[in-house]
Amino acid sequence: MILDRIFRFIGLIFFAIIGWQSGVIITQSPNPISDISALQTIIPLTIVGAILGWFIAPWLTTRPAVGIMRAMRNIPIEEVVAGGIGLALGLLVAALITVPLTQLPDPFGSIFPFAVSIIAAYLGAMIAVLRREDFIRLINRMRGHAAPPPPPTTVPDTQSLEHPLLLDTSVIIDGRIVDVARTGFLMGPLLVPHFVLTELQYIADSSDALRRARGRRGLEVLDQLKNMGLPRIDFVDLDAPTIHEVDEKLISLARDYDMSIMTNDYNLNRVAALQGLRVLNLNELANAMKSILLPGEHLQLKLIQEGKESDQGVGYLEDGTMVVVENGRSCINREVDLIVTKVLQTSAGRMIFAQIAS
């Protein structure tokens, strides 16, 4: 790139000057321009310095800068702000401490202030970053005491009602989140970290046809959510760089930023719940929304297949709940009147047992 080449030329000139000056020092010639024997040493050193500067200049300038910028993109803005404030406070404390230290006799009077400044700045930044959540809460509390109370109103602040939801890959691929979002029950905002997008793209580019179809369906779901407008969906740069697993990244972000996770992954659901995190599972929501029938209630249902037992017939409610009918084998492909005898809740969902009404 152009900037890289510019720094190469600067490095060439700078190191060529260093090579020239090194040759002058080595030869100790008072007039190197007119001293042929001195030039025989100075010119090779100048050329070597120029070549060296051309090759190493990017590694001293642009390459470290690019690496620092990439690292900074992965650092949450909360850590940057907290680190900057902690650094400033550390330097302020160091300035107060170093005043008496400068009165010490040499060499302590010149070494100690510098060392104390570095240590105080480092400790201030590290403490602020490690305790950033408490730091932010303290600032918010101070702002709350300093600010005048808001005027009474009957309309609540909608921003305060927002509770961000981190979307997992499984719930995006599932697709039912679009139907739930249309009902207006999700206040949002819905947050999709870039590492979830990366995983979704990896699935969509898979060589396996089924995985590829699932990945592309997930991308279409995100496009539908984005076009809906409400709830708001945001694609965020939040990340946990030291963690490699996507599920662990989501748990870390939910814990650090007080957010909820929406997923259909049973293992992620259990692990997050064990850590005290709020998890929204669409499978649990679907089970909760199924029809509630009590023993003794009547219903009409078409039986469509045989059950596990020889005399059983099986039908399904509109929400997919299985109804097992005793002595219903003879009524398959017919709509019959049933009486509910038992309702069983299993890990796979709700199952209803019934018998044919007499």
C-alpha positions, -999 to 999 in steps of 0.1 A, spaced: 0 0 0 10 36 -5 16 43 32 38 13 35 60 25 6 62 60 20 76 46 53 100 24 34 115 55 17 116 73 51 133 43 66 158 41 37 168 77 42 169 75 80 190 43 81 213 56 53 221 86 74 228 63 104 251 42 82 269 74 69 274 87 105 286 53 117 312 53 89 323 88 98 327 77 135 346 46 126 370 63 102 373 94 123 379 114 91 376 152 95 366 156 58 350 123 46 338 138 13 374 142 0 389 113 19 389 83 -5 400 58 20 372 69 44 346 67 17 355 31 11 341 24 45 314 50 47 297 43 14 292 5 20 278 13 55 255 39 40 242 14 14 237 -13 40 218 11 62 196 21 33 188 -15 24 182 -23 60 159 7 64 139 -3 33 131 -37 46 126 -32 83 108 2 82 73 -13 78 79 -37 107 87 -6 129 58 16 117 28 4 97 27 -33 107 26 -26 145 0 1 138 -22 -23 119 -19 -49 146 -28 -24 173 -59 -12 153 -71 -48 148 -66 -55 185 -85 -22 194 -115 -33 173 -120 -63 195 -118 -43 227 -153 -32 239 -157 6 242 -164 2 279 -129 -12 285 -113 16 264 -132 43 284 -125 27 317 -89 22 309 -85 58 298 -101 72 329 -80 48 351 -48 59 333 -56 96 339 -63 90 376 -31 69 379 -10 97 364 -27 123 386 -18 102 417 17 97 403 21 135 398 13 141 435 37 113 447 66 123 425 69 158 438 86 148 471 105 120 453 123 145 431 140 159 463 158 126 469 195 126 461 208 113 428 203 89 412 171 82 432 156 116 426 156 110 388 148 73 387 120 69 413 96 96 399 97 79 365 92 44 379 64 55 401 46 72 372 47 40 351 35 18 380 7 42 390 -5 46 354 -5 8 348 -23 1 381 -49 28 375 -57 15 340 -58 -22 351 -79 -16 382 -104 5 361 -107 -22 334 -110 -51 358 -137 -33 379 -153 -15 349 -188 -27 358 -186 -13 393 -169 18 379 -198 24 354 -224 17 381 -207 43 403 -207 69 376 -243 62 368 -252 65 405 -233 98 408 -251 111 377 -284 100 391 -278 120 423 -265 150 405 -293 152 379 -326 167 388 -356 143 390 -375 140 358 -409 155 356 -438 131 364 -454 116 333 -478 88 326 -458 76 296 -428 53 306 -394 58 290 -392 31 264 -354 31 264 -355 20 301 -377 -10 291 -353 -24 266 -335 -55 275 -310 -67 248 -313 -103 236 -283 -121 223 -293 -144 194 -277 -178 191 -271 -195 157 -297 -222 165 -326 -198 171 -318 -179 139 -317 -211 118 -349 -223 135 -369 -193 120 -398 -192 144 -383 -160 159 -397 -141 129 -433 -152 138 -427 -144 175 -413 -110 165 -444 -102 144 -466 -106 174 -449 -77 192 -439 -97 223 -402 -91 218 -393 -56 229 -356 -60 218 -332 -49 207 -320 -82 192 -282 -83 191 -263 -105 166 -225 -106 174 -203 -108 144 -189 -142 155 -224 -156 152 -227 -142 117 -193 -158 109 -206 -192 121 -238 -187 101 -218 -179 70 -196 -209 76 -227 -232 78 -241 -216 46 -208 -223 27 -207 -259 39 -202 -287 14 -231 -306 30 -264 -298 12 -285 -299 44 -261 -277 64 -259 -253 35 -296 -250 33 -299 -244 71 -272 -217 69 -289 -199 40 -323 -201 58 -306 -184 88 -294 -156 66 -329 -151 52 -343 -150 87 -319 -122 97 -329 -103 65 -366 -107 74 -360 -94 109 -340 -64 96 -368 -55 72 -395 -57 99 -380 -27 118 -395 -37 151 -381 -52 172 -348 -35 163 -320 -59 153 -283 -47 156 -252 -64 144 -226 -57 170 -188 -60 174 -190 -74 209 -166 -103 214 -146 -123 239 -112 -126 221 -97 -150 246 -126 -175 241 -130 -196 210 -163 -215 214 -194 -195 202 -216 -207 231 -189 -197 257 -186 -163 240 -223 -157 243 -223 -167 280 -194 -144 286 -210 -114 269 -244 -120 286 -226 -121 320 -204 -91 314 -231 -68 299 -262 -81 317 -280 -94 287 -303 -123 280 -296 -152 255 -322 -165 231 -315 -200 219 -329 -234 211 -297 -252 221 -305 -274 251 -268 -275 264 -263 -237 260 -297 -232 278 -286 -254 308 -251 -240 311 -263 -204 310 -291 -210 335 -266 -227 359 -246 -195 358 -276 -174 367 -282 -159 332 -316 -153 317 -323 -176 288 -353 -175 264 -358 -208 247 -383 -209 218 -389 -247 224 -400 -240 260 -422 -211 247 -438 -234 222 -445 -260 249 -459 -233 272 -483 -221 245 -498 -255 237 -534 -261 245 -541 -270 282 -566 -299 285 -576 -314 318 -588 -349 325 -625 -352 318 -627 -326 290 -642 -334 257 -626 -328 223 -631 -339 187 -600 -352 168 -592 -372 137 -570 -402 143 -544 -407 117 -522 -436 127 -517 -465 150 -501 -462 185 -473 -483 200 -499 -506 216 -519 -528 193 -553 -512 202 -542 -475 203 -549 -448 178 -530 -415 175 -540 -380 165 -525 -345 168 -539 -312 179 -533 -281 158 -502 -272 179 -487 -306 173 -495 -321 207 -499 -359 204 -531 -375 216 -530 -412 223 -565 -429 222 -571 -462 239 -590 -487 217 -588 -461 189 -572 -483 163 -606 -491 147 -613 -454 143 -582 -444 123 -589 -419 95 -622 -409 113 -630 -379 135 -642 -391 169 -654 -376 202 -629 -381 229 -626 -377 267 -592 -367 281 -581 -393 308 -545 -381 315 -520 -354 306 -483 -362 307 -455 -336 305 -423 -351 290 -389 -336 280 -401 -338 244 -434 -319 252 -469 -326 264 -487 -359 256 -524 -364 261 -542 -398 267 -579 -401 259 -606 -426 253 -635 -426 229 -666 -410 244 -695 -435 248 
